[in-house]
Amino acid sequence: WALRKAGLGVLSNMAGDAKPITVIEDTALPVESLPEFYQRHNQILERLGLECVYYAHVGSGEVHMKPILNLKLESGRELFRTIAHETALLVKEYGGSLSGEHGDGRLRGEFIPIMLGEKVYQMLRSAKKAWDPNGLLNPGKITDAPPMIKSLRYDTESDANYSQYAYDYTKTLGFLRAIENCNGSGDCRKPHTAAGTMCPSYQATLSESDSTRGRANVLREILSRGASTKAFTSKEIDKVLTLCLSCKACKSECPSNLDMARFKSEMLYQRSRRKGIPLSAFLVANATSIRNFGTLLPMIYNAAIRSRLLSAFIKKLLGFANERALPIIPRKGIRHLIKYMVTIEQQPAKHVLLFCDEFTNTYEPELALKAYQLLTSLGYRVELIERCESGRAAISKGLLQEAKRLAMKNVALLAQKVTDDCPLVGIEPSAILCFRDEYPELLRGKQQEQAHVLAQKVFTFEEFIIKEFKAGNIETSRFRPVEKEIFYHAHCHQKALQHPKWDANILGIIPESNVTVLDCGCCGMAGSFGYEAKSYSTSMRIAELKLFPAIKATPVESIITTSGTSCRQQILHGTNRKVLHPIDILLNALKDNGA
């Protein structure tokens, strides 16, 4: 069943405008007639010059077929109706039904006279007229249905192959075509009680417009009219994208693998090109520069952050909610801390580059220090890549020219340094995974090729430790048991771009460890999303659906852990529970950790 479900997404991802189209979707026939039916139906397809995808449960006589059609062309729309009409005649000949599992409606309504016969159909019309003389109740769905191609989305051929986009959409042959991969299955409308993460905003609001499908439909509807200033500055698009957390759950859980986070980033970029960058977005995207200034005078910076009046003013500028506390800056940075450590005498052969992202470097330098300690104690020579901004904030706010500049800088800096024997390892998932996810699509030409190669040698901290453990380079005997029960919450980008079990398995290295992976979806913070006044209540609502109750249900003495800095901030804010990074747990459990 999982293979069948995944297959629908694969079909929808066909590049170009011709797609497998839902038309022969619900046909039911006697099982013994299927071989002959398929043979004759293939003859119809050959005559019309069409290819078709066959799938689903023919064992019960239910036939699902998707002919490949381009509904943006008038000829494609004519073929759409022709194949439906000829299929109806063939199904009638074999005594089957066009709607064996679902219903008729707009797609099959006009063929009901063929299937039931004119006499029975007139009886249906008479009954409809008697009970609904004014035609107010769901008109045109069963009786007096208009032709199936009358109200299709595309009335004329449209050119979706626009230029001037920040991301590379050559694989989908255009931005609009990437959006059109949504097949409408509605997997993004699952409740919070279901497994998985997609779609957290829908789970909080239960509004179709806050689902991946709803957003895709609005984008598709407006952009299909043309990539104009009016389209990119549409209030309707702003409305549906505002509560998108850019969690990337849809990239892995949607059958069509839509990446709504990327679409949102692209739309914000296109909007800013035409209407300018909002002040709050500019400040958030350039927060690293502001924080770097704060690290020079951390006491003054932190005093301003703690001041009620100044803090309220700063939050207003940033568009942040008053309920959130702004993070302070530690007095000592990572370089200051590491220089006082005991230098190991030998130079190990194993070499890693530790990416100290902008979030870790500024707010949690002690975590970078612990990562350094852990790796060196395990026998690795660690080279720090510090004050190297990933561009994650710029990406989230649609400042894609700035993100592209940072991507170019980082790829140029690291393309030659990072090798199979000297990988790049990151601490904050959303930052290090930029190298794998966004960089190859933001860059072009030779740098894009370099980014693709580099992406294969970039790892989250958890991925690297597990990889080395499986290679026999890290042994369980190096760690002492942890008596307390551990509850692990996976960061959304890790769940989308790597398997979350890798994260939990990192703690399985510790002997006699008792680790439980929490199935709690998205934490709701998502970087600045949870800080912003316009989305604060949604952020908290998402966390209150699953995460907060799960955390509160854990024993007080147990250990809560997650890799994402946003996740840790959200859990602390909503439950007042201290949260550790897996690095903390591993270092504490390490025998002779060199500290």
C-alpha positions in Angstrom: 0.0 0.0 0.0 2.9 2.4 0.7 4.3 1.7 -2.7 0.9 2.4 -4.4 0.6 5.6 -2.4 4.1 6.7 -3.3 3.5 5.9 -6.9 0.8 8.6 -7.2 3.4 11.2 -6.3 5.9 9.8 -8.8 3.3 10.1 -11.5 2.5 13.7 -10.7 6.2 14.7 -10.8 6.5 14.1 -14.6 8.3 17.1 -16.0 6.4 19.4 -18.4 2.7 20.1 -19.0 1.6 16.6 -20.0 0.6 14.7 -16.9 -1.2 11.5 -16.0 -4.8 12.8 -15.7 -7.5 11.5 -13.5 -10.4 10.5 -15.9 -10.8 6.7 -15.9 -10.5 6.7 -12.1 -13.4 4.7 -10.8 -14.4 2.1 -13.4 -15.7 -1.2 -12.2 -16.0 -4.3 -14.3 -16.5 -8.1 -13.9 -13.0 -9.4 -13.2 -13.3 -12.1 -15.9 -13.8 -9.4 -18.5 -10.7 -7.3 -17.6 -8.2 -8.9 -20.0 -10.4 -8.3 -23.0 -11.4 -4.8 -21.8 -7.8 -3.8 -21.4 -7.0 -5.1 -24.8 -9.8 -3.1 -26.5 -9.0 0.0 -24.4 -5.4 -0.1 -25.5 -6.6 0.0 -29.1 -8.5 3.2 -28.3 -5.4 4.7 -26.8 -3.3 3.7 -29.8 -5.8 5.2 -32.2 -5.8 8.5 -30.2 -2.0 8.5 -29.9 -2.0 8.3 -26.1 0.0 6.6 -23.4 -1.6 5.6 -20.2 -0.6 4.7 -16.6 -2.3 1.7 -15.0 -2.4 1.3 -11.2 -4.5 0.2 -8.2 -6.8 -2.7 -7.3 -7.8 -4.6 -10.4 -8.1 -7.7 -8.3 -11.5 -6.6 -7.2 -12.5 -5.4 -10.7 -11.7 -1.7 -10.0 -9.9 0.0 -12.8 -7.7 3.1 -12.4 -6.1 4.5 -15.5 -4.5 7.9 -16.1 -3.9 8.8 -19.7 -1.1 11.3 -20.2 -2.6 14.6 -21.5 -1.7 18.3 -21.7 -4.8 20.1 -20.6 -3.2 23.5 -21.3 -3.7 22.8 -25.0 -7.1 22.8 -26.7 -6.2 19.6 -28.4 -5.4 18.0 -25.1 -8.8 19.1 -23.6 -10.6 17.6 -26.6 -8.7 14.3 -26.1 -9.7 14.5 -22.4 -13.3 14.4 -23.3 -12.9 11.9 -26.2 -11.2 9.3 -24.0 -13.8 9.7 -21.3 -16.7 9.3 -23.8 -15.2 6.3 -25.5 -14.4 4.6 -22.2 -18.0 5.1 -21.1 -19.3 3.4 -24.2 -16.8 0.5 -23.7 -17.6 0.1 -20.0 -21.4 0.1 -20.8 -20.8 -2.7 -23.4 -19.2 -4.9 -20.6 -21.9 -4.2 -18.1 -19.7 -2.2 -15.8 -19.9 1.1 -14.0 -18.0 4.4 -14.4 -18.4 5.1 -10.7 -17.9 1.8 -8.9 -16.1 3.2 -5.8 -16.8 6.9 -5.5 -19.3 9.1 -7.4 -20.1 10.8 -10.7 -20.1 14.6 -10.2 -18.6 17.1 -12.7 -16.2 14.6 -14.3 -18.7 11.8 -15.1 -22.1 13.5 -14.8 -22.6 14.0 -18.6 -22.1 10.3 -19.2 -24.9 9.1 -16.8 -27.5 8.9 -19.7 -25.1 6.4 -21.4 -24.6 4.3 -18.3 -28.2 4.2 -17.1 -30.1 4.6 -20.3 -32.2 7.6 -21.4 -35.4 6.3 -19.7 -33.8 5.9 -16.2 -32.0 9.2 -16.7 -35.3 11.1 -17.3 -36.7 9.5 -14.2 -33.7 11.0 -12.2 -34.3 14.4 -13.9 -38.0 14.3 -12.9 -37.1 13.4 -9.3 -34.6 16.2 -9.2 -37.1 18.7 -10.6 -39.8 17.6 -8.1 -37.6 18.1 -5.0 -35.5 21.1 -6.4 -37.7 23.0 -8.9 -35.4 26.0 -8.8 -32.1 24.0 -9.3 -30.5 25.3 -6.1 -29.2 22.1 -4.6 -25.8 21.2 -6.1 -26.8 21.9 -9.6 -25.2 20.3 -12.7 -23.6 17.4 -10.8 -25.8 14.5 -11.7 -28.6 15.7 -13.9 -28.2 18.3 -16.6 -24.4 18.2 -16.1 -22.4 20.4 -18.5 -19.6 19.0 -20.6 -16.7 17.8 -18.5 -14.3 20.2 -20.1 -16.4 23.4 -19.7 -14.8 24.6 -16.4 -11.3 23.4 -16.5 -8.5 25.5 -14.9 -6.8 26.3 -18.2 -9.0 27.9 -20.9 -6.1 28.6 -23.2 -2.5 27.5 -23.6 -0.3 29.2 -20.9 3.4 29.6 -20.9 4.7 28.5 -17.4 8.3 28.7 -18.3 9.2 32.0 -16.8 12.6 33.4 -16.2 14.1 35.6 -13.4 13.5 33.1 -10.6 16.1 32.8 -7.8 15.9 29.0 -7.6 16.7 26.6 -10.5 13.5 25.0 -11.8 14.9 23.3 -14.8 14.0 19.9 -13.5 10.3 20.8 -13.5 10.6 23.0 -16.6 9.5 26.1 -14.7 8.2 27.5 -11.4 4.5 27.1 -12.1 5.0 23.6 -13.3 6.7 22.8 -10.0 3.6 24.0 -8.2 1.4 22.1 -10.6 2.9 18.8 -9.4 0.3 18.9 -6.6 -2.1 16.1 -7.4 -4.8 17.2 -4.9 -4.6 14.0 -2.9 -5.1 16.0 0.4 -2.5 14.1 2.4 -1.6 17.5 3.9 -5.1 17.6 5.5 -4.4 14.8 8.0 -5.2 15.6 11.6 -2.6 16.1 14.3 -3.5 12.6 15.7 -2.0 11.0 12.6 1.7 10.1 12.3 4.1 12.5 10.6 4.4 16.3 10.5 2.6 17.6 7.4 1.0 20.1 7.6 1.3 21.8 11.0 -0.5 25.1 10.0 -3.5 23.1 8.7 -3.6 21.0 11.9 -3.7 24.2 14.0 -6.3 26.1 11.9 -8.1 23.3 10.1 -8.4 25.7 7.1 -7.9 24.4 3.6 -6.0 27.6 2.7 -3.4 26.7 5.4 -2.7 23.3 3.8 -0.1 22.5 1.2 -2.8 21.8 -1.3 -4.7 25.0 -0.6 -1.5 27.0 -1.0 -0.6 25.2 -4.2 -4.1 25.8 -5.6 -4.0 29.6 -4.9 -0.4 29.9 -6.3 -1.4 27.9 -9.4 -4.6 29.9 -9.9 -3.0 33.3 -9.7 0.3 32.5 -11.5 -1.4 30.7 -14.4 -2.7 34.1 -15.4 0.9 35.3 -15.9 4.0 36.1 -13.9 3.2 39.8 -13.5 3.7 42.3 -10.7 0.1 42.0 -9.8 0.4 38.2 -9.4 3.5 38.4 -7.2 2.1 41.1 -5.0 -1.3 39.4 -4.7 -3.0 39.7 -1.2 -4.4 36.2 -1.7 -0.9 34.8 -2.0 0.3 36.7 1.0 -2.7 35.4 3.0 -2.1 31.7 2.3 1.7 31.8 2.7 1.8 33.8 6.0 1.2 30.7 8.2 3.5 28.4 6.2 6.3 27.5 8.7 8.8 26.4 6.0 9.1 23.1 8.0 9.7 21.2 4.7 7.5 18.3 5.9 5.7 18.4 2.5 9.0 17.8 0.7 9.1 14.3 2.2 5.5 13.5 3.2 3.5 14.9 0.2 3.1 12.2 -2.5 4.2 14.8 -5.0 7.1 16.0 -2.8 6.0 19.6 -3.1 8.5 22.0 -1.4 6.2 24.8 -0.2 9.0 26.3 1.9 10.9 26.9 -1.3 7.8 28.3 -3.1 7.2 30.6 -0.2 10.8 31.8 -0.2 10.6 32.4 -4.0 7.3 34.3 -3.7 8.7 36.5 -1.0 11.7 37.2 -3.1 9.6 38.1 -6.2 7.4 40.4 -4.0 10.4 42.2 -2.5 11.8 42.8 -6.0 8.6 44.7 -6.9 7.6 46.3 -3.6 10.8 46.5 -1.6 11.9 44.6 1.5 9.8 45.1 4.7 11.9 46.5 7.6 11.1 43.5 9.9 12.2 41.0 7.2 15.4 43.0 6.5 16.3 43.0 10.2 15.6 39.3 10.7 17.5 38.3 7.6 20.5 40.5 8.7 20.2 39.6 12.4 23.7 37.9 12.2 25.4 41.2 11.5 23.5 42.8 14.4 24.4 39.9 16.7 28.1 40.1 15.6 28.1 43.7 16.8 26.5 42.6 20.0 29.3 40.1 20.7 31.8 42.9 20.8 29.9 44.5 23.8 27.7 41.6 25.1 27.0 43.3 28.5 25.5 46.4 26.8 23.7 44.3 24.2 22.2 42.0 26.9 21.2 45.0 29.1 19.3 46.4 26.2 17.6 43.1 25.5 16.6 42.8 29.2 15.3 46.4 29.4 11.5 46.4 29.3 11.3 49.5 27.2 14.2 48.8 24.9 13.1 45.2 24.5 9.5 46.3 23.6 10.9 48.7 21.0 13.2 46.1 19.4 10.3 43.6 19.3 8.1 46.1 17.6 10.8 46.8 15.0 11.2 43.1 14.3 7.4 42.4 14.4 7.9 40.0 17.3 5.4 39.0 20.0 5.8 40.5 23.4 5.3 37.1 24.9 8.6 35.9 23.6 11.9 36.6 25.4 14.8 37.7 23.1 17.8 35.5 23.4 20.9 36.9 25.1 24.5 36.6 24.0 27.1 34.8 26.1 30.1 36.8 27.2 32.6 34.4 25.8 32.6 33.2 22.2 33.7 29.8 20.8 37.2 30.8 19.9 37.8 32.4 23.4 36.6 29.1 25.1 38.5 26.7 22.9 41.9 28.5 23.3 42.0 27.5 27.0 41.5 23.8 26.3 44.4 21.3 26.6 45.8 20.7 23.1 46.0 17.0 22.2 49.6 16.0 21.5 49.2 13.8 18.5 47.6 14.9 15.2 45.0 12.3 14.4 44.6 11.1 10.9 40.8 11.6 11.0 40.0 15.2 10.1 36.7 17.0 10.2 35.6 20.6 9.6 33.1 21.8 12.2 30.7 24.3 10.9 29.9 26.8 13.7 26.8 28.4 12.2 25.5 31.8 13.0 23.0 30.6 15.7 25.4 28.4 17.6 28.3 30.8 17.3 26.4 33.6 18.8 23.9 32.1 21.2 25.4 28.8 22.2 29.2 28.8 21.8 29.4 26.4 24.7 27.6 23.8 22.5 30.2 24.3 19.8 32.8 23.8 22.5 31.2 20.6 23.6 31.1 19.4 20.0 34.8 20.2 19.7 35.6 18.3 22.9 33.5 15.3 21.9 35.1 15.0 18.5 38.7 15.5 19.7 38.2 13.0 22.5 37.0 10.5 20.0 40.2 10.9 18.0 39.4 13.5 15.4 41.4 16.6 14.4 38.8 19.4 14.3 39.1 22.5 12.2 36.6 25.2 13.1 34.7 27.0 10.4 33.4 29.9 12.4 31.6 33.1 11.7 30.4 31.5 8.5 26.8 32.4 8.0 24.5 29.8 6.3 21.9 32.2 5.0 19.0 30.4 6.6 17.4 33.6 7.9 17.7 35.3 4.5 16.2 32.2 2.8 13.2 32.2 5.2 12.5 35.9 4.5 13.0 35.7 0.7 16.2 37.7 0.6 17.5 35.3 -2.0 20.1 37.5 -3.5 21.8 37.7 -0.1 21.3 34.0 0.4 22.9 33.4 -3.0 25.8 35.6 -2.1 26.4 33.6 1.1 26.0 30.3 -0.8 28.6 31.4 -3.4 31.0 32.5 -0.6 30.6 29.3 1.4 30.9 27.0 -1.7 34.0 28.9 -2.8 35.5 28.6 0.7 34.8 25.0 1.3 34.6 23.2 -2.1 38.3 22.4 -2.1 38.7 21.9 1.7 35.8 19.4 2.1 36.6 15.9 0.9 35.5 12.3 1.6 38.2 12.1 4.2 37.5 15.5 5.7 33.7 16.1 5.7 31.8 19.2 6.9 29.9 18.6 10.0 27.2 21.0 11.4 25.5 21.4 14.8 22.3 23.3 13.9 20.3 21.2 11.4 18.6 24.1 9.6 21.9 25.8 8.9 24.1 22.9 7.8 21.3 21.4 5.6 21.3 24.6 3.5 24.4 23.1 1.8 22.4 20.0 0.9 19.0 21.5 0.1 19.1 25.2 -1.0 22.6 25.9 -2.2 22.5 23.5 -5.2 19.3 25.2 -6.4 20.4 28.8 -5.8 23.6 28.6 -7.7 24.3 28.2 -11.4 27.0 26.9 -13.7 30.3 25.7 -12.2 29.3 26.7 -8.7 26.1 24.7 -8.9 28.2 21.7 -9.9 30.5 22.3 -6.9 27.5 22.7 -4.6 26.1 19.3 -5.7 29.5 17.6 -5.0 29.9 19.4 -1.7 26.3 18.4 -0.6 27.4 14.8 -0.7 30.1 15.5 1.9 28.1 17.5 4.4 26.5 16.0 7.5 24.5 16.9 10.5 26.3 16.0 13.7 24.1 13.0 14.2 24.6 11.7 10.7 28.4 11.9 11.1 28.5 10.1 14.4 26.3 7.3 13.2 28.3 7.0 9.9 31.5 6.7 11.9 30.0 4.3 14.4 28.9 2.0 11.5 32.3 2.3 10.0 33.9 1.0 13.3 35.6 4.3 14.0 33.6 5.0 17.2 33.0 2.2 19.7 30.2 1.8 22.3 32.9 1.0 24.9 34.0 4.6 24.9 30.7 5.6 26.7 29.3 4.9 30.1 25.6 4.0 30.6 23.0 6.8 31.1 20.5 5.7 33.7 17.9 8.3 33.0 15.3 7.7 30.3 15.8 9.9 27.2 13.0 11.4 25.1 14.1 12.6 21.6 12.2 15.2 19.4 13.4 15.4 15.8 13.9 18.7 14.0 11.6 19.1 11.0 14.4 19.7 8.5 16.1 16.5 9.7 12.9 14.6 9.3 12.5 16.0 5.8 16.0 15.7 4.6 17.4 12.7 6.5 15.8 9.8 8.4 14.9 10.8 12.0 16.0 7.4 13.2 19.6 8.5 12.5 19.2 11.1 15.2 17.8 8.7 17.8 20.4 6.1 16.9 23.2 8.5 17.9 22.1 8.0 21.5 21.8 4.3 20.9 25.6 4.2 20.9 25.5 4.7 24.6 25.3 1.3 26.3 22.0 0.5 28.1 20.4 3.7 26.9 16.6 3.9 26.9 15.7 6.3 24.1 12.1 7.1 23.0 11.5 9.0 19.8 8.5 11.4 20.3 6.1 11.4 17.3 5.1 15.1 17.9 5.2 16.6 14.5 6.5 20.2 14.3 7.3 22.2 17.4 5.8 25.3 15.9 8.7 27.6 16.4 10.4 27.4 12.9 13.0 30.1 13.5 11.5 33.6 13.5 8.0 32.3 12.7 7.2 31.5 16.4 8.6 34.9 17.5 6.5 37.0 15.1 3.3 38.6 16.5 1.2 37.6 13.5 2.0 33.9 13.9 2.8 33.5 17.6 -0.7 32.1 18.5 -0.5 29.6 15.6 3.1 28.6 16.8 1.8 27.9 20.3 -1.3 26.1 19.0 0.8 23.7 16.9 3.0 22.9 19.9 0.0 22.4 22.2 -1.5 19.8 19.9 1.2 17.2 20.4 4.6 18.3 21.6 3.8 20.1 24.8 1.5 17.3 26.1 4.1 14.7 25.2 6.8 16.6 27.0 4.7 17.2 30.1 3.9 13.5 30.2 7.5 12.5 30.6 9.0 11.9 34.0 10.5 15.1 35.6 13.8 13.4 36.1 14.0 12.2 32.4 16.2 13.9 29.7 14.5 15.8 26.9 16.7 16.2 23.8 16.5 17.8 20.4 19.0 19.1 17.8 17.2 22.2 16.8 17.8 25.5 18.6 14.2 26.6 17.8 12.8 23.4 19.1 14.7 23.8 22.4 13.5 27.4 22.7 9.9 26.4 22.1 9.9 23.6 24.6 11.5 25.8 27.3 9.0 28.6 26.6 6.0 26.3 26.7 6.9 23.7 29.3 9.7 25.3 31.3 11.7 22.0 30.8 15.4 22.2 30.2 16.3 20.6 26.9 19.7 19.2 25.9 21.3 18.7 22.5 22.4 15.1 21.8 26.0 16.4 21.9 25.5 17.2 25.6 24.4 13.7 26.4 27.2 12.0 24.4 29.8 14.2 26.0 28.5 13.6 29.5 28.5 9.8 28.9 32.0 9.8 27.3 34.7 8.2 29.4 37.7 10.5 29.7 36.2 13.3 27.6 39.3 15.4 27.8 37.4 18.4 29.4 
